[in-house]
Amino acid sequence: MDHNFQDLLKRYNEGNVSEEEREQVERWYLAVGEKPKSIHQDILQDHYTQGREEIKQLYKVRKLTPVWKQIAAAAAVLTLIVGVYLMRTTTQDAQQQLVSLDSILPGEETAVLRTDNGQEVDLKAMLVGARLNKGGMEIIKLATGGIQIRQLENGGESVEPSVIKTPKGGEFEVTLPDGSLVKLNADSELKLLAGYNKNERNVDLLGEAFFDVQKSSKPFVVGTAKQKVTVLGTQFNIKAYPIESETTTKLLRGSVKVSNKETGKEIMMKPGDQVVNKGNELLLTSRETQQVDWVNKEFVFNEKPAEELMNDIGRWYNLEVEFEREDLKEKRFTGSIPRYSTFTKVIAVLEATDVLSFKIEGRKIIIK
């Protein structure tokens, strides 16, 4: 058994294991407190110490700016860090952590559509090819998992406003009647306003969405609580969550006009621009935007405050986020994590910085 385990651990560290074997090793880590003879704790401790030192050296060389692609390549080391971290708890705590971590999964494609008269449609449950007529629109489920909305011939001004909402732990793709594509991030709402595509293409956004707008003479207008974005055809992302003080607009292609609803101030954006709307301020903060991280299935953060980073992670993994101290919210991180990583790997990457530590209680993550 000892020989088999050493072989399995070696293959695990090399990334040469099946999914079942990976889960078995990670469960062994959590069981160490109860069955020390079933696993070589000294081996784990050696790997833990070595892994921590390697990661610390990376930070030292990079002046505390992590190079996450290199760290991600050592995924086994990072998972070991989680295992050893959990070994510090009591056996009961470890068992509770095992249940908690196993139940925390990345998000999935899911949303509901709600019409103005209160009717709801579970868009995830629709079968591919299924068609529904709601509020002057035809809704078609696509093989990609998203939906296409077509405006019925007699729609016009009579089209009812409709809201597409993703929950925490969800995302969804919608093709609008004019062919424009909208990708909704977790815990977001897109409201399709009455008369869409008649004179203008008007939508309201609560949360975050990526827009790939079809060119047309009819302006495409996105309204949020603080601003309005007007375009003709382009690719851009808007992040406007109510719990966050800033609304951020990133432009990848084309041009857009962003206006502050309070002051009327306007900024014409060019590709690569990022505009932040905070209070009465409208600021051009970057001309280097090349991508939208969540659309590319990543969490990418460049000097991002811990509060914003953990809110992003909490929305995707459907977790409540709580900080034990206010000063922890301002700790900043630079790097990237694959969006569909297991939650254990996400925590491992963040734990490896020695800046934050975490405690899981059900679906609450406590940062300390």
C-alpha positions as CSV (number, residue, x, y, z in Angstrom):
1,M,0.0,0.0,0.0
2,D,2.9,2.4,0.9
3,H,4.6,1.7,-2.4
4,N,1.3,2.2,-4.3
5,F,0.7,5.4,-2.5
6,Q,4.1,6.8,-3.2
7,D,3.6,6.0,-6.9
8,L,0.2,7.6,-6.9
9,L,1.5,10.7,-5.1
10,K,4.4,11.0,-7.6
11,R,2.0,10.7,-10.6
12,Y,-0.3,13.2,-8.9
13,N,2.5,15.7,-8.6
14,E,3.3,15.2,-12.2
15,G,-0.3,15.7,-13.2
16,N,-0.5,12.1,-14.6
17,V,-3.6,10.8,-12.7
18,S,-7.2,10.2,-13.6
19,E,-9.9,12.4,-12.1
20,E,-10.9,9.6,-9.7
21,E,-7.3,9.3,-8.5
22,R,-7.0,13.0,-8.1
23,E,-10.1,13.1,-5.9
24,Q,-8.8,10.1,-3.9
25,V,-5.5,11.9,-3.1
26,E,-7.2,15.1,-2.1
27,R,-9.5,13.2,0.1
28,W,-6.5,11.5,1.7
29,Y,-5.1,14.9,2.6
30,L,-8.2,15.8,4.5
31,A,-8.3,12.4,6.3
32,V,-4.8,12.7,7.7
33,G,-5.9,14.0,11.0
34,E,-8.0,10.8,11.5
35,K,-5.9,8.1,9.9
36,P,-2.2,9.1,10.0
37,K,-1.0,5.7,9.0
38,S,-2.9,5.7,5.8
39,I,-0.8,8.5,4.3
40,H,2.8,9.6,4.6
41,Q,2.4,12.9,6.4
42,D,6.1,13.5,6.4
43,I,6.1,13.3,2.6
44,L,3.2,15.8,2.4
45,Q,5.0,18.1,4.8
46,D,8.2,18.0,2.7
47,H,6.2,18.8,-0.4
48,Y,4.3,21.5,1.4
49,T,7.5,23.2,2.7
50,Q,9.2,22.9,-0.7
51,G,6.1,24.2,-2.5
52,R,5.8,27.2,-0.2
53,E,9.5,28.0,-0.6
54,E,9.2,27.8,-4.4
55,I,6.2,30.0,-4.5
56,K,7.8,32.5,-2.1
57,Q,10.9,32.6,-4.4
58,L,8.6,33.4,-7.3
59,Y,7.2,36.3,-5.4
60,K,10.7,37.5,-4.4
61,V,12.0,37.4,-7.9
62,R,8.9,39.1,-9.3
63,K,8.8,41.7,-6.5
64,L,5.6,40.3,-5.1
65,T,3.9,40.3,-8.5
66,P,2.9,36.6,-9.0
67,V,3.5,34.9,-12.4
68,W,0.4,32.7,-12.3
69,K,1.0,30.7,-15.4
70,Q,4.1,29.3,-13.7
71,I,2.3,28.7,-10.5
72,A,-0.6,27.1,-12.3
73,A,1.8,24.7,-14.0
74,A,2.6,23.5,-10.4
75,A,-1.1,22.7,-9.7
76,A,-0.1,19.7,-7.6
77,V,2.0,21.8,-5.3
78,L,-0.9,24.3,-4.9
79,T,-3.3,21.5,-4.1
80,L,-0.9,20.1,-1.5
81,I,-0.9,23.5,0.1
82,V,-4.6,23.3,0.5
83,G,-4.3,19.8,1.9
84,V,-1.7,20.8,4.5
85,Y,-3.6,23.9,5.4
86,L,-6.6,21.7,6.1
87,M,-4.5,19.3,8.2
88,R,-4.1,22.1,10.7
89,T,-7.7,21.8,11.6
90,T,-9.3,19.1,13.9
91,T,-10.6,15.9,12.4
92,Q,-14.1,17.2,12.7
93,D,-13.2,20.5,11.0
94,A,-11.4,18.6,8.2
95,Q,-14.5,16.5,7.6
96,Q,-16.7,19.6,7.5
97,Q,-14.2,21.3,5.1
98,L,-14.3,18.2,2.8
99,V,-18.1,18.4,2.6
100,S,-18.0,22.2,2.1
101,L,-15.3,22.1,-0.6
102,D,-16.9,19.3,-2.5
103,S,-20.2,21.2,-2.7
104,I,-18.6,24.4,-4.1
105,L,-18.6,24.2,-7.8
106,P,-17.9,26.7,-10.7
107,G,-20.8,28.3,-12.3
108,E,-22.9,26.9,-15.2
109,E,-25.0,28.2,-18.1
110,T,-28.4,29.0,-16.5
111,A,-30.9,31.9,-16.5
112,V,-34.6,32.7,-16.3
113,L,-36.6,35.0,-18.5
114,R,-39.3,37.1,-16.8
115,T,-41.9,39.0,-18.8
116,D,-43.5,42.2,-17.7
117,N,-46.7,40.4,-16.6
118,G,-44.7,38.2,-14.2
119,Q,-44.4,35.0,-16.3
120,E,-41.1,33.2,-16.0
121,V,-39.3,30.7,-18.2
122,D,-36.4,28.5,-17.0
123,L,-34.1,28.9,-20.0
124,K,-31.7,26.2,-18.8
125,A,-34.6,23.6,-18.8
126,M,-35.6,24.4,-22.4
127,L,-34.7,21.6,-24.9
128,V,-32.5,22.4,-27.9
129,G,-34.7,23.6,-30.7
130,A,-37.6,24.4,-28.5
131,R,-39.6,27.6,-29.3
132,L,-41.7,29.8,-27.1
133,N,-43.8,32.9,-27.8
134,K,-43.6,35.4,-25.0
135,G,-44.4,39.1,-25.0
136,G,-44.3,39.6,-28.8
137,M,-41.1,37.6,-29.1
138,E,-40.1,34.1,-30.2
139,I,-37.5,32.4,-27.9
140,I,-35.4,29.7,-29.5
141,K,-33.1,27.4,-27.5
142,L,-29.8,27.0,-29.3
143,A,-27.4,24.0,-29.3
144,T,-24.8,26.2,-27.7
145,G,-26.9,26.4,-24.5
146,G,-28.0,30.0,-25.0
147,I,-31.1,31.4,-26.6
148,Q,-32.0,33.5,-29.7
149,I,-34.8,36.1,-29.5
150,R,-36.8,36.9,-32.6
151,Q,-39.2,39.7,-32.8
152,L,-42.6,38.7,-34.1
153,E,-44.0,40.6,-37.1
154,N,-46.7,42.2,-35.0
155,G,-44.3,43.0,-32.2
156,G,-43.3,46.6,-32.8
157,E,-44.2,48.9,-29.9
158,S,-46.4,46.2,-28.3
159,V,-43.4,44.0,-27.3
160,E,-43.4,43.6,-23.6
161,P,-40.3,44.5,-21.6
162,S,-38.5,41.3,-20.6
163,V,-35.7,40.5,-18.2
164,I,-33.1,37.8,-18.5
165,K,-31.6,37.1,-15.1
166,T,-28.6,34.9,-14.2
167,P,-28.2,33.7,-10.6
168,K,-25.0,33.5,-8.6
169,G,-23.1,30.7,-10.1
170,G,-24.6,31.2,-13.5
171,E,-23.9,32.8,-16.9
172,F,-25.9,32.9,-20.1
173,E,-25.7,33.8,-23.8
174,V,-28.5,35.7,-25.6
175,T,-28.7,36.6,-29.2
176,L,-31.0,39.6,-29.5
177,P,-33.5,40.3,-32.4
178,D,-31.0,42.4,-34.3
179,G,-28.4,39.6,-34.1
180,S,-26.3,41.3,-31.4
181,L,-24.8,38.9,-28.9
182,V,-24.9,39.4,-25.1
183,K,-23.0,37.2,-22.6
184,L,-24.3,37.7,-19.1
185,N,-22.0,37.1,-16.1
186,A,-23.2,35.7,-12.8
187,D,-25.8,37.5,-10.7
188,S,-26.8,39.9,-13.6
189,E,-29.9,41.1,-15.3
190,L,-30.5,42.3,-18.9
191,K,-33.7,44.1,-19.6
192,L,-34.9,44.2,-23.2
193,L,-37.0,47.4,-23.4
194,A,-40.3,47.8,-25.3
195,G,-40.0,48.7,-29.0
196,Y,-36.5,47.2,-29.2
197,N,-35.0,47.6,-32.7
198,K,-37.7,50.1,-33.9
199,N,-35.8,53.4,-33.7
200,E,-33.2,52.4,-31.2
201,R,-31.9,49.2,-29.6
202,N,-32.4,49.8,-25.9
203,V,-31.4,47.5,-23.0
204,D,-30.8,48.1,-19.3
205,L,-28.1,46.2,-17.4
206,L,-27.7,45.3,-13.8
207,G,-24.5,43.4,-13.1
208,E,-22.0,42.5,-15.8
209,A,-22.3,41.7,-19.5
210,F,-20.2,41.4,-22.7
211,F,-21.8,42.9,-25.8
212,D,-20.9,42.1,-29.4
213,V,-23.2,44.5,-31.2
214,Q,-24.2,44.2,-34.9
215,K,-23.7,47.2,-37.0
216,S,-26.8,49.2,-37.7
217,S,-28.0,52.8,-38.3
218,K,-30.1,52.3,-35.2
219,P,-28.1,53.2,-32.0
220,F,-27.6,50.4,-29.5
221,V,-28.0,51.9,-26.0
222,V,-27.1,50.3,-22.7
223,G,-28.4,51.9,-19.6
224,T,-27.1,51.2,-16.0
225,A,-27.8,52.9,-12.7
226,K,-25.0,55.5,-13.3
227,Q,-24.4,55.8,-17.0
228,K,-25.5,55.3,-20.6
229,V,-23.4,53.7,-23.3
230,T,-24.3,54.4,-27.0
231,V,-22.9,52.5,-29.9
232,L,-23.6,51.5,-33.5
233,G,-21.6,48.3,-33.7
234,T,-18.8,47.1,-31.5
235,Q,-17.5,44.8,-28.7
236,F,-17.4,46.0,-25.2
237,N,-18.0,44.9,-21.6
238,I,-19.9,46.7,-18.8
239,K,-19.6,45.8,-15.1
240,A,-22.2,47.6,-13.0
241,Y,-23.0,45.6,-9.8
242,P,-25.0,47.5,-7.2
243,I,-22.7,46.5,-4.3
244,E,-19.7,48.0,-6.0
245,S,-19.0,51.7,-6.1
246,E,-17.6,51.8,-9.6
247,T,-19.1,51.0,-13.0
248,T,-16.5,49.9,-15.5
249,T,-16.7,49.9,-19.3
250,K,-14.1,48.2,-21.4
251,L,-14.0,48.6,-25.2
252,L,-12.4,45.9,-27.4
253,R,-13.5,47.0,-30.9
254,G,-15.3,49.9,-32.6
255,S,-16.2,53.1,-30.6
256,V,-18.7,53.9,-27.9
257,K,-19.8,57.1,-26.1
258,V,-20.1,56.8,-22.3
259,S,-22.1,59.5,-20.4
260,N,-22.5,60.0,-16.7
261,K,-26.2,60.3,-15.8
262,E,-25.6,62.7,-13.0
263,T,-23.3,65.2,-14.6
264,G,-23.8,64.6,-18.3
265,K,-20.1,64.3,-18.8
266,E,-19.2,62.2,-21.9
267,I,-16.2,60.3,-23.0
268,M,-15.7,58.9,-26.5
269,M,-13.9,55.5,-26.2
270,K,-11.4,53.9,-28.6
271,P,-10.4,50.3,-28.7
272,G,-8.4,49.3,-25.6
273,D,-9.9,52.1,-23.5
274,Q,-11.4,51.5,-20.0
275,V,-13.7,54.1,-18.4
276,V,-14.6,54.1,-14.7
277,N,-17.7,55.8,-13.5
278,K,-17.5,56.5,-9.8
279,G,-20.0,58.9,-8.2
280,N,-19.9,62.1,-10.3
281,E,-16.6,61.2,-11.9
282,L,-16.1,59.7,-15.3
283,L,-12.4,58.7,-15.8
284,L,-10.4,57.2,-18.6
285,T,-8.2,54.8,-16.7
286,S,-6.5,52.6,-19.3
287,R,-5.7,52.3,-22.9
288,E,-4.4,48.7,-22.7
289,T,-7.5,46.6,-22.5
290,Q,-7.0,43.6,-24.7
291,Q,-9.6,41.1,-23.4
292,V,-12.4,40.5,-21.0
293,D,-11.2,37.9,-18.6
294,W,-14.5,36.1,-17.7
295,V,-15.5,35.8,-21.4
296,N,-12.2,34.1,-21.9
297,K,-12.9,31.7,-19.0
298,E,-10.4,33.3,-16.6
299,F,-10.2,35.5,-13.5
300,V,-7.5,38.1,-14.5
301,F,-6.6,40.8,-11.9
302,N,-4.1,43.6,-12.2
303,E,-3.6,45.3,-8.8
304,K,-7.2,44.4,-8.1
305,P,-8.5,45.0,-4.5
306,A,-9.3,41.9,-2.6
307,E,-12.9,43.0,-2.1
308,E,-13.6,43.2,-5.8
309,L,-11.7,39.9,-6.5
310,M,-13.5,38.0,-3.8
311,N,-16.9,39.4,-4.9
312,D,-16.1,38.1,-8.4
313,I,-15.2,34.7,-7.0
314,G,-18.2,34.7,-4.7
315,R,-20.6,35.4,-7.5
316,W,-19.2,32.6,-9.7
317,Y,-19.0,29.9,-7.0
318,N,-22.3,31.1,-5.4
319,L,-20.7,32.1,-2.1
320,E,-21.4,34.8,0.5
321,V,-18.2,36.8,1.1
322,E,-17.3,38.2,4.5
323,F,-14.1,40.0,5.6
324,E,-13.1,39.9,9.2
325,R,-11.3,43.2,8.9
326,E,-11.9,46.2,6.7
327,D,-8.2,46.7,5.9
328,L,-8.1,43.3,4.2
329,K,-10.5,44.6,1.5
330,E,-7.8,46.9,0.1
331,K,-5.1,44.2,-0.3
332,R,-4.2,44.0,-4.0
333,F,-3.5,41.1,-6.3
334,T,-2.0,40.6,-9.7
335,G,-2.3,37.4,-11.7
336,S,-4.9,35.0,-13.2
337,I,-6.8,31.8,-12.3
338,P,-8.8,29.6,-14.8
339,R,-12.5,30.4,-14.3
340,Y,-13.5,26.7,-14.2
341,S,-10.8,25.7,-11.7
342,T,-11.9,23.6,-8.7
343,F,-12.6,25.8,-5.7
344,T,-9.7,24.1,-3.8
345,K,-7.3,25.4,-6.5
346,V,-8.6,28.9,-6.3
347,I,-8.1,29.0,-2.6
348,A,-4.7,27.4,-3.0
349,V,-3.5,30.2,-5.3
350,L,-4.7,32.9,-3.0
351,E,-3.5,31.2,0.1
352,A,0.0,30.9,-1.5
353,T,0.4,34.7,-1.4
354,D,0.6,34.7,2.4
355,V,-1.6,37.8,2.3
356,L,-5.1,36.2,3.1
357,S,-6.4,33.1,4.7
358,F,-9.8,31.6,4.4
359,K,-12.4,29.8,6.4
360,I,-15.5,28.0,4.8
361,E,-18.8,27.9,6.7
362,G,-21.4,26.3,4.5
363,R,-21.7,28.7,1.5
364,K,-19.9,31.5,3.3
365,I,-16.2,32.2,2.8
366,I,-14.6,34.2,5.5
367,I,-11.4,36.1,4.7
368,K,-9.0,36.8,7.5
